[in-house]
Amino acid sequence: MSSVAPEDPAAAVRGIGRQVQSDIYRAGIGGARPVVPVDPALLERAARKALSAEAFAYVAGGAGSEHTMAANRAAFDRWQVWPRPLHDVSERDLSVEFLGATRPTPLILAPLGVMEMVHRDADLAVARAAASIGLPSVLSNQASVAMEQVVDAAPAGPRMFQLYWSSSDELNASLLHRAEQAGCEAIVITLDTHLLGWRTRDLDLGYLPFTRGLGIAQYTSDPVFAGLVRERAASGGPTSSVRITPKTIAAGLSIARKGAPLTGAGLRDSLRSPLPRAAVETFLDVFSTPAITWDDIARAREWTRLPIILKGIVHPDDAIRALDAGADGIGISNHGGRQIDRSVPTLEVLPTIADRIAGRVPIVFDSGVRSGADVAIALALGATVVALGRPYAYGLAVAGEEGVAAVVRHVLAELDITLGLAGLTAVADLDRGALREVVAGSGR
């Protein structure tokens, strides 16, 4: 599989639509199929087959009856791209300016937690795939691999770090310091998970990965968190009791393995140590806080010199409040429909927020994006860059690192072709004039 050359991704990606099509069709002569399905629905179906029931529920599921997930997708149906032939579109430029640098494409990879449920290479595979195409990726606070290991795996890859605001200010400050040391370009503070959403698929399975010690590698590798764990273990309290079953034993083994960074020992000694179980209990205590307010955001400026993007903005008034709080970027997101059922879909508010922000800071858009045409619509409505989430997790499930890269290339190829068929030669030229709004009830 050919890839966009990282040494000159902006030049290479200009013809990515034709390149990806040619690669697929030429391989097809010999009977080969794409490494992952190109059709988003088929991709999701393939991932479902590849994953356990618990893993698929965690990645694919949303809040409540999943009306928000459906609304995120339906919002794209309001917009149509105008075809504009007879323009010279022989060269197309997908590059954008974002956080003071020229990026080869307007795509970034959103932070997705607990990717070890999806593939054994988890965040390492995601980072390597993103780096191979020159895409920035956002390292998840709930990663399966410590950020320092990700940097070792993909040292040249542009990266940002997502912070879930912990109830421990010392832990928040430590994570941001590590992100700076790891070469992150910005901090993405996720605001909308101060309470865990009512996620019915996970609840019906009785499954939360963190209770098995999964997805807490950023914590178990952190010196401040390690101190909190030792304090808890020394105090001897409190821990939860569970009925002993084969699944309980399996969970205990998982917790011991994931707690090894704290014990510095092998599985047998980690099973005997109180630290791994104390780590899970400590995480469940400190993860996020419902007490966070706008006044707290100012403290992040004391912890880092990096640009700060506030993610989880949906109401236009909150976008202005974010500017007043000194945000360097706005993340329009409803967490992919995972937090509130019947939430306002993000694409519905993107034009309003873009108008009110008026270019003062970049806008990162996510939730509901499945294709290159979706990316084109979001950019035309005012997004600076677009974050891709579930589709790349599905690619990871089906084919690991190669699957992530393939999904990204498919999205970029369709974006490139959409741009050209709309008579445009640069992403920078995408605006609302490239779109036609479908008026409800008009019959058109």
C-alpha positions in Angstrom: 0.0 0.0 0.0 1.5 3.3 -1.0 1.3 6.2 1.4 1.6 10.0 1.4 5.3 10.7 1.8 5.9 12.3 5.2 8.8 14.3 3.9 6.6 16.2 1.5 3.0 15.4 2.4 1.5 18.6 1.1 2.8 18.0 -2.4 2.0 14.3 -2.4 -1.6 14.7 -1.2 -2.6 17.0 -4.1 -3.4 14.0 -6.2 -4.4 11.6 -3.5 -7.9 10.9 -5.0 -6.5 9.6 -8.2 -3.6 7.8 -6.5 -5.9 5.9 -4.1 -8.3 4.9 -6.8 -5.5 3.7 -9.1 -3.9 1.7 -6.3 -7.2 -0.1 -5.5 -8.2 -0.7 -9.1 -4.8 -1.9 -10.2 -4.6 -4.3 -7.2 -8.1 -5.4 -8.1 -6.8 -6.8 -11.4 -5.2 -9.6 -9.4 -8.2 -10.1 -7.2 -7.1 -8.0 -4.3 -9.5 -6.0 -2.3 -8.8 -2.9 -0.2 -7.2 -3.7 3.2 -10.3 -2.3 4.9 -13.8 -1.7 3.3 -14.1 1.7 1.7 -17.9 2.0 2.3 -18.3 3.4 5.9 -21.2 1.1 6.7 -19.2 -2.0 5.5 -16.2 -0.7 7.5 -18.3 -0.6 10.7 -19.7 -4.0 10.0 -16.2 -5.5 9.5 -15.1 -3.9 12.7 -18.0 -5.5 14.6 -17.0 -8.9 13.3 -13.4 -8.3 14.4 -14.2 -7.1 17.9 -15.5 -8.5 21.1 -19.1 -7.5 22.0 -17.7 -5.3 24.8 -15.1 -3.6 22.6 -17.6 -2.8 19.8 -20.1 -1.5 22.3 -17.6 0.8 23.8 -16.3 2.2 20.5 -19.6 2.3 18.5 -22.1 3.1 21.3 -23.6 6.4 22.3 -25.7 7.9 25.1 -29.2 6.8 25.8 -31.2 5.7 22.7 -28.4 7.1 20.6 -30.6 9.9 19.1 -27.6 12.3 19.2 -25.5 9.9 17.1 -28.3 9.7 14.5 -28.8 13.5 14.6 -25.1 14.1 14.0 -25.3 12.1 10.8 -28.7 13.5 9.8 -27.3 17.1 10.1 -25.1 16.4 7.1 -28.2 15.7 5.0 -29.2 19.3 5.2 -26.4 20.2 2.9 -25.5 19.4 -0.7 -22.3 20.1 -2.6 -22.7 22.1 -5.9 -21.0 20.3 -8.8 -19.1 22.9 -10.9 -17.6 21.5 -14.1 -15.3 23.2 -16.7 -12.8 24.6 -14.1 -9.1 23.6 -14.3 -8.8 21.4 -11.3 -5.8 19.5 -12.4 -3.9 20.4 -9.2 -5.6 20.4 -5.9 -4.2 21.6 -2.6 -5.6 20.1 0.7 -3.3 22.1 3.0 -4.5 24.3 5.8 -3.0 26.7 8.3 -3.5 25.4 11.9 -1.8 26.4 15.1 0.8 28.4 13.3 1.9 25.8 10.8 0.9 24.6 7.4 -0.6 21.1 7.6 -0.8 18.8 4.6 -4.5 18.2 5.1 -7.4 19.5 7.1 -7.8 16.2 8.9 -6.6 15.3 12.4 -7.2 12.1 14.4 -9.4 12.7 17.4 -8.4 11.3 20.8 -9.9 7.8 21.3 -9.4 6.0 24.6 -8.8 2.3 25.4 -7.6 1.4 21.9 -6.1 -1.8 23.4 -9.7 -3.1 23.3 -9.5 -2.7 19.5 -6.0 -3.9 18.6 -3.0 -5.0 20.6 -0.8 -2.2 19.1 -3.4 0.4 20.2 -2.1 3.9 20.3 1.3 3.0 18.8 -0.4 1.8 15.6 -2.5 5.0 15.5 0.5 7.3 16.0 2.6 5.5 13.3 -0.2 5.6 10.8 -0.9 9.3 11.4 2.8 10.1 11.2 3.1 8.2 7.9 0.6 10.7 6.3 1.7 13.8 8.2 -1.5 14.1 10.2 -1.6 15.5 13.7 -3.1 13.0 16.2 -4.5 13.9 19.6 -3.1 11.6 22.3 -5.9 10.4 24.5 -5.8 11.0 28.3 -7.3 7.5 28.4 -4.7 5.9 26.3 -3.5 2.3 26.5 0.1 3.4 26.1 2.0 6.1 27.9 2.6 9.2 25.8 6.4 8.8 26.1 6.2 5.4 24.4 4.0 6.8 21.6 6.7 9.4 21.0 9.3 6.7 20.8 7.2 4.8 18.2 6.5 7.8 16.0 9.0 10.6 16.9 8.3 12.7 13.8 4.5 12.7 14.1 2.8 15.9 15.0 0.8 15.5 18.2 -1.4 17.1 20.7 -2.6 15.9 24.1 -6.1 15.6 25.4 -6.7 16.4 29.1 -9.7 15.2 31.1 -9.8 17.6 34.0 -9.0 15.5 37.0 -10.1 16.3 40.5 -6.3 16.5 41.4 -4.7 19.7 40.2 -1.3 18.2 40.9 -2.1 15.4 38.5 -3.4 17.8 35.8 -0.2 19.9 36.0 1.9 16.7 35.8 0.2 15.4 32.7 0.5 18.8 31.0 4.2 19.0 31.9 4.7 15.5 30.4 2.8 16.6 27.3 5.2 19.5 26.8 8.2 17.2 27.3 6.7 14.8 24.8 6.7 17.5 22.1 3.0 18.1 22.0 1.9 21.2 20.0 -1.2 21.9 22.0 -3.5 20.8 24.8 -7.0 19.8 24.1 -9.1 20.1 27.2 -12.3 18.0 27.0 -15.0 19.8 28.8 -18.1 17.6 28.3 -17.2 14.5 30.3 -17.4 16.0 33.9 -20.1 13.3 34.3 -19.9 10.0 32.4 -22.7 9.8 29.9 -25.5 7.2 30.2 -24.1 4.7 27.7 -26.7 2.0 27.4 -24.7 -0.5 25.4 -21.9 -0.5 28.1 -24.4 -0.6 30.9 -26.3 -3.6 29.4 -23.0 -5.5 29.3 -22.0 -4.3 32.7 -18.6 -3.3 31.2 -16.4 -0.3 31.9 -12.8 -0.9 30.7 -11.2 1.2 33.4 -12.5 -1.1 36.1 -10.2 -3.8 34.5 -7.2 -1.5 34.5 -7.5 -0.7 30.7 -7.1 2.8 29.3 -5.2 4.2 32.3 -1.7 4.1 31.1 -1.2 7.9 31.2 -2.1 7.6 34.9 0.0 4.6 35.9 3.0 6.1 34.2 2.6 9.4 36.0 4.6 10.2 39.2 1.9 12.2 40.8 -0.7 9.5 40.2 1.8 6.9 41.6 2.0 8.9 44.8 -1.8 9.0 45.1 -1.9 5.2 44.6 0.7 4.6 47.3 -1.1 6.8 49.7 -4.3 4.9 49.1 -2.7 1.5 49.4 -0.9 2.5 52.6 -4.2 3.8 54.1 -5.9 0.5 53.4 -9.1 1.9 52.2 -11.6 1.9 50.7 -11.9 -0.8 48.0 -14.9 -2.3 46.3 -15.9 -5.9 46.9 -17.1 -8.2 44.0 -18.3 -11.7 43.7 -15.6 -14.2 42.7 -16.3 -15.6 39.3 -14.1 -16.6 36.3 -14.7 -13.1 34.9 -13.6 -11.6 38.2 -10.4 -13.6 38.1 -9.8 -12.5 34.5 -10.4 -8.9 35.6 -7.9 -9.3 38.4 -5.3 -10.6 36.0 -5.9 -7.6 33.7 -5.6 -5.2 36.6 -2.3 -6.8 37.8 -0.8 -6.6 34.3 -1.8 -3.0 33.8 -0.5 -2.1 37.3 2.9 -3.4 36.6 4.4 0.1 36.0 3.5 0.8 39.6 4.9 -2.4 41.1 7.9 -2.7 38.8 7.4 -6.5 39.0 6.1 -9.4 37.0 2.6 -10.7 37.0 2.9 -13.0 40.0 4.2 -10.2 42.3 1.8 -7.7 40.8 -1.1 -10.0 41.7 0.2 -10.0 45.3 0.7 -6.2 45.4 -2.1 -3.9 46.6 -1.0 -1.2 44.1 -2.7 -2.4 40.9 -6.1 -2.6 42.5 -5.5 0.7 44.3 -4.6 2.3 41.0 -8.0 1.4 39.6 -9.8 2.7 42.7 -7.7 5.9 42.6 -8.4 6.4 39.0 -12.2 6.0 39.5 -11.9 8.6 42.3 -9.9 11.3 40.5 -11.1 10.9 36.9 -12.9 14.1 35.9 -14.9 16.3 38.3 -18.4 17.8 38.1 -17.2 20.8 40.0 -15.2 22.3 37.1 -16.2 25.8 36.0 -15.1 28.5 33.6 -13.0 30.0 36.5 -10.9 26.8 36.7 -9.8 27.0 33.1 -7.4 29.9 33.9 -5.3 27.5 36.0 -4.4 25.5 32.9 -2.4 28.6 31.9 -0.3 28.1 35.0 0.4 24.5 34.1 1.4 24.9 30.4 2.7 27.3 27.8 1.2 25.3 25.0 -1.9 26.6 23.1 -5.1 25.4 24.7 -8.1 24.2 22.7 -11.4 23.8 24.6 -13.3 20.8 23.2 -16.9 20.1 23.9 -18.3 23.4 22.8 -21.8 23.3 21.3 -23.7 26.4 22.5 -22.6 29.6 20.6 -22.5 31.5 23.9 -20.0 29.0 25.3 -17.8 29.6 22.2 -17.6 33.3 23.1 -17.0 32.4 26.8 -14.1 30.2 25.6 -12.6 33.2 23.8 -13.0 35.3 26.9 -11.3 32.5 28.9 -8.3 32.9 26.6 -8.8 29.7 24.5 -6.5 29.4 21.5 -9.0 27.2 19.7 -12.6 25.9 19.9 -13.5 22.3 19.6 -17.1 21.9 18.4 -18.0 18.5 19.6 -20.7 16.5 21.4 -18.3 13.6 22.1 -19.6 11.7 19.1 -23.1 11.5 20.7 -21.6 9.6 23.7 -22.6 12.1 26.5 -26.1 13.4 26.1 -28.9 11.7 24.3 -30.9 14.2 22.2 -28.1 16.7 22.2 -27.9 19.4 19.6 -25.9 18.0 16.7 -22.6 19.7 16.1 -23.0 20.5 12.4 -26.2 22.4 13.1 -24.4 25.0 15.2 -21.1 25.1 13.3 -22.1 28.0 11.0 -23.4 30.1 13.9 -20.3 29.5 16.0 -18.0 30.2 13.0 -19.8 33.5 12.4 -19.5 34.5 16.0 -15.9 33.5 16.3 -15.1 35.3 13.0 -11.7 33.7 12.5 -10.2 34.8 15.8 -9.2 31.3 16.7 -9.2 28.0 14.8 -12.2 25.7 15.0 -11.8 22.0 15.3 -15.0 20.1 14.3 -16.0 16.6 15.1 -18.9 14.2 15.7 -20.7 12.4 12.9 -17.9 12.6 10.3 -17.7 9.5 8.2 -16.4 10.5 4.7 -14.4 13.0 2.7 -17.7 14.6 1.5 -18.6 15.1 5.2 -15.2 16.8 5.7 -15.8 19.1 2.7 -19.2 20.2 4.1 -17.7 20.9 7.6 -14.9 22.9 6.1 -17.3 24.9 3.9 -19.4 25.7 7.0 -16.5 27.2 8.9 -14.3 24.4 10.4 -10.6 25.0 10.3 -9.7 21.3 10.7 -11.9 18.2 11.1 -11.3 15.5 13.6 -11.9 11.9 12.6 -12.9 9.4 15.3 -14.8 6.1 15.0 -13.8 5.3 11.4 -10.1 5.1 12.2 -10.9 2.9 15.2 -12.8 0.6 12.9 -9.8 0.5 10.6 -7.5 -0.3 13.5 -9.8 -3.2 14.5 -9.8 -4.7 11.0 -6.2 -4.2 10.0 -4.1 -2.5 12.7 -1.8 0.3 11.7 -2.3 -0.4 8.0 -6.1 -0.2 8.5 -5.9 3.2 10.2 -3.7 4.6 7.4 -6.1 3.1 4.8 -9.2 4.7 6.4 -7.4 8.1 6.5 -6.4 7.8 2.9 -9.9 6.9 1.8 -11.3 9.9 3.5 -8.7 12.2 2.1 -9.1 10.8 -1.4 -12.8 11.5 -1.4 -12.2 15.0 0.0 -9.8 15.6 -2.9 -12.2 14.3 -5.5 -15.1 16.2 -4.0 -13.1 19.4 -4.0 -12.2 19.0 -7.7 -15.8 18.1 -8.8 -17.0 21.2 -7.0 -14.7 23.2 -9.3 -12.3 24.1 -6.6 -8.5 23.7 -6.4 -7.8 24.4 -2.7 -9.4 23.6 0.6 -9.0 27.3 1.5 -11.6 28.0 -1.3 -14.3 25.9 0.4 -17.1 28.2 1.8 -20.9 28.2 1.9 -21.0 29.1 -1.7 -19.9 25.5 -2.5 -23.0 24.2 -0.7 -26.8 24.2 -1.3 -29.0 24.0 1.8 -31.9 21.6 1.7 -35.0 23.5 3.0 -37.2 21.2 5.1 -40.6 20.7 3.5 -39.7 22.4 0.3 -39.8 19.1 -1.7 -36.4 20.0 -3.2 
